[in-house]
């Protein structure tokens, strides 16, 4: 689809919007706003010390001693400058503002000069699990920007450059390989085989190089939480489905019976998979709290599987309409399931690139993209409410 010509007024409004986002973000930095709680702790305990490691160690020693579970690219980028912690935080905020601009542009490309691009960009900017890591110097902010830049470049015809940028994202956040898998499905569907081969070959080579030096998927100090977890898989799948489809999950009167049948099938599956898995080591959202309550009552988890099976049952109809998104969600959830540590920010890291890929590549369906925009806005509002309540 060709990009609509952008009137000068839209350019000015977009520039003012992004300047406002930057100014507000700088204010948030100054008052040390911490919308996702652990963001500040992770910066002071892990991310900034790792930047200091890059400044004081040779590169291969740095790879072995990294005080983080993430890849080296972000730390190398920030550590190659003399910036202190405050400047690093503002620099990472700037990356987030750039991503916000790309969100607006990709939405404008499909939905034109309407309110929807502004709503989508605002939902992304204020998402506590995007804004929090940006305000507190987290590497996933860089990985997200690289993927969004790749989507933008692809729509402009710079396919090879887009492949290189998207592949680089795995050196900032290794789990971005699952996002590349989702983008690869678009390549397969639209016959871009050379693009797919270049992207996956580069990403695979970079990951293999890191695995060679680390003898694992994360630096040696952070290899004690690698355990396949059915709980993480179920929660990830349900949360991502809820984020993408919440605006269309209310069943019609005629759809209750088939949904009930699907739920009755999914419930025993969720009960078995959930209770057979190890407990969340950290995080787990509200499910850790429910699990503790169930353990005190009858010794096994019931509430969490019931909720998860209900959400998954409601997600079945929209996923049946969009099998490629269903495959992508399965891949993303499987990637998260290699750890028993679960936080909503891990899910949010996947949701937005998946949604933006729909704006970049999906067939022209304005109604579907508007519904997706509403769902993502609702997801961000709910998350803001939850973090304000300190769940």
N, C-alpha and C positions, 0 to 999 in steps of 0.2 A: 504493500500500500504506500502511495506517495505521501510525504509529509505535507500538510496544508501550509500554505504561505502564512507566515506569522506576522500579523500587523505590528506596527511600531508600538502601539499602545500595550499589546500583550508582552512585548519584550521589556518595556519599562516596568510593567506590573510585576513580571517575573523577577527582574533585577531588584526591585524594591522588596519583594517578598523574601528573597534570599538574603538581602542585607539585613532585613528585620530578623530572620532566623539566626544570622551570625551574631547580631547585637544581643539578642535575647540569650543565645547560648553563652556568650562571653559573660553576661550578667549571671547566668546560672553557675558558670565556673567560679566567678568571684565570690558568690555566696555559698559555694560548695554544695550545690544542689545534688542530691544523690538519689535519683528516681528508682534505681534497681538495687538498692541496699548494698549487696556485696561488691558493687562496682568500685567503690572507694577502697575497700579492703584489698581487693585484687590488685589495684594499681600500686598501692604502697607496699604490699607484701610480695607481689610477683612481677608486675609489668615494668615498673620503674627500676627495680633492682636488676632486671634482665637487660634493660637498656644500658645500665652502668656496667654490666658484665661485658657487653659488646665493646664498650669503650676501653676496657682494661685488659681483655684477653685476646689472643690471636683467634682467628675465625674458627678453626677446628676445635680448639679448646673450648671456645664459646659454645659450639654445638653440643659438646659433651656435657657442659656444666649448666646449660640453660635452666633458669629458675622459673620455668613456665611449661605448660602443656602445649603451647601453640608453636607455630613455625617461626623461622628467624627473620622473615622479610620486614615486618613492621619494626622490630627492634633494631635491625640494621639501618633502616631508613631514618628512624628517630635518633639512633645512637651515632650516626655519622655527622651530626650537628652538635654544637655545644649547648643546646637548649636545656634549661632546667625543667623541673616537673610542671610548673604552671604553663610554660610555653609549649611543652609537649601536649598538654591537655587541650590547649587552644588550637594547636595544629591538628589534632585528631578531630576536634569539633569542626574544623574547616573541611575535613574529608567528609564528614557527615552532611554538612551543608551542600557540598558538591553532589553527594548522592541524592539529597532532597531535590536539587535542581534537575537531575536526570529522571527522577520519578515523575516530576511535573511534566517534563518534556515528553517522556514516553506516553503518558496519559493524554497530553495535549495532542500528540500525533494521531491518536485514535478517536478521541472524544471532542476535539476542537475547543473553541472558546466558550466553554461551559463552566459550571461550578465544580464539575467532577474532578478535573486535574488538580484543582486547589485542595479539594477535600482529601484526595489520595496523598498528595505531597505533605499536607498537614498531619495526616494520620501517621505517615512514616516518620516525619521529623519528631513528633511528640511521643511516639511509641517508647515507653520507658525502657524497653529492652534493645532499642536502637540508640536513643538519646543518652541513656545511662552509660553504656560502654564508650560512647563518643566523648562525653564530658570527663571520663576518667581513663582515657588513654588505653583502650583495649584493641588488640590486633584485628578483631573481626570487623571493625569499622573500615579498615583498609581492604580486607577481603571483599566486603560488600561493595565498596566503591569500584574495585577492579571488575567485578561481575557486571555491575550496572554500566560501567564504561564500555565493556565488551558488548553488551546489548545495544547500546547507543551506536557504537562504531559499526556493528553489524547492520543496523538499519540504514546506515549511511553508505554501505557498500564496501567497507574496509574489513572484509571477512577474515583475512589472515591475521591482521593486527588484533582483531577481536579475539581470535583463538589464542594468541599468545597471552593477552592480558587475562583472559579468563583462566588459563592454565596457571598463571602466576599466583592466583588467589590461594592455591593449595600450599604455597610456601609461607603464607600468613596465617592460614587456618586450615589444617589438614583435612578436616571434615568437609571442606568446600568441594572435595572430589565428588561428593554425592550431588551437589548442585550441577557440576559439569556433566554428570550422568543424565540429569534431567534435561539439560540443554542439548545433550547428545541425542535424546529422543526426538527433539525438534529437527535436528540435522537429518536423522534417519527418515522422518516423515516427509521432509521437504527435499530429500535427495542430495543433501550437501555432504557427500561422503568424504571428500578431501578435507573439508573443514573439521569433520568429526575426527578423522584420523590424526590431523595435526594437533588438535586440542587434547585428545586423550594421550597421544604419544608424549607430548611435552609435559603434561601433568603427571603421567606415570613415571617419566624419567626423573622429574623433580622429587616425587614422593619416594621413589626407590633410592635416590641419593640420600635423602634424609633417613630412611629406614636403615641404610647401610651404616651410617654414622651413629645412629641411635640404638641399633639392634632392636627396633620396635617402632610403633607409630607415633610415639611421643618421646621427648627427652628422657634419659634414664631415671631421673628423679620422680617422674610422673607416670610410671608404668604399673602402678599397683591397683588401678581401678578398671583395668581392661577385663571385663567379664560380660559374656552374653546375657542379656536381661530381657525376658519377656515382658516384664512390667514397663521398662523403658520403651519398648516397641509399641505396646498398646497405648500408653499415655501419649507418645509422640504422634502416632497415627490419629488418635482422637482429637488432640489439640490442633494439629494442622488442618484437619477436616473442619473443625469448628471455626477456625480463623478464616478459612476460605469460603465457607458455605453458610455461615450462621444466618445470613439474611434470607436464605431460601430453605431453611430446615423445617419450618412449620408444615406438618403434613396436611394434605387435604382430607376431607371426610372419606373419600373413596380409597385413600391410600393407607388407612390405619391397619386394615387386616394384613396386607402383605408386609408392612413394617413390623407388625407384631410377630409374624412368622420369622422374619429375618432376625429379630431380637431374640427369640427363643432358640434360634440356632447359634447365635453369637454368644449368648450368656454362658453356656457351659464351656465354650472354648475359652472365653475370657477368664472364667473362674479357675479353670485348670492351668492355663498359661500364667496367670497372675500369681496364684498361690504356689506354683512350682518354681517360681523365680526367687532369686535372692532379693533382700530388702534394698531399697534405695540407700546408698551410703551417705549421700548428701542431697539436699533438695527434695525433689519429688512433689513439689507444688502442694496442693491440698491433700493429695493422696497419702502422703506420709502421715498426716494427722488422722485421716480416716482409718488407716491401717492400725495405728496405735489404739484407737477407740475399739475397733473390731477385735483386736488381740485381747483387750481387757474383758470383752464380752463373751466371745466364743472361741477365741484362739486361732481363727483364720480370717482371711480377708473376704468380705462380702460386699461392702458398700462400694469400694473402688471398682471391682469388676461389673457391678450392676450399672454404675454411672457410665463407665467406658463402653460397655456393650450397647447402652442406649444411644450414646453419641454416635458410635460407629454405625448403628442401624439407621439412624437419621441421615448419615452421610452416604449411605449406599445409593439412593436415587441419583444425586448429583454426580457421584463418581461413575455410575453406569453411563451417564450422558457424556462423560469425558474420560475415557479409558487411559489416555496418556497421562493425565494428572494423577489418576489412580496408581499407575505404575511408578510415577515419580515419587508419590507419597510413600509407597512401599519401600522404595530404595532409600529415601531420606530417613524413614523410621528405622530401617535395618541398620543404617550407619550409626544412628544414635544409640541403637540397642547393643553396641559393643562395649558400653559402659553402664555401670549401675549408678552413675551420678547424673542427676537430671535437674535441669533448671529451665524455666520458660524461655530464657534468652537463647538457649540452644535451638528451640523450636522457631523462635522469631528470626533467627539467622537464616533459616531455610525458607520461611514463608514468603518473605519479600522478593527474593530473586525468582522464586517460582511464579509469583503473581506478575512480576514485571516481564517475565518471559512470555506470559500470555498476551500482555500488551504489545510486545515486540513482534510475536510470530503468529498468534492465533488468527483464525479466519475472522473476517469482519462481522462482529456481533456486538453492536453497541449495548444492547440490553444486558447481555451476559457480563460485559466489562463494567457496566454501571452497578450491577448487582455485586460483582466482586469488589468494587470500590466501597460500597456500603458495608460489606462484610468486614473488610479490613479496617474501616473507620470504627465500626462497632467493637472489633477486637482490640484496637488500641485504647478506646475509651474504657472498656472493661478492665484492661490491664492497668490503666492509670488509676482507676478506682481501687483495684486490689492493692496496688503498691501504696496508695495513700492510706489504706486501712492496715498496712503492715501485716499481711496475711501470714 
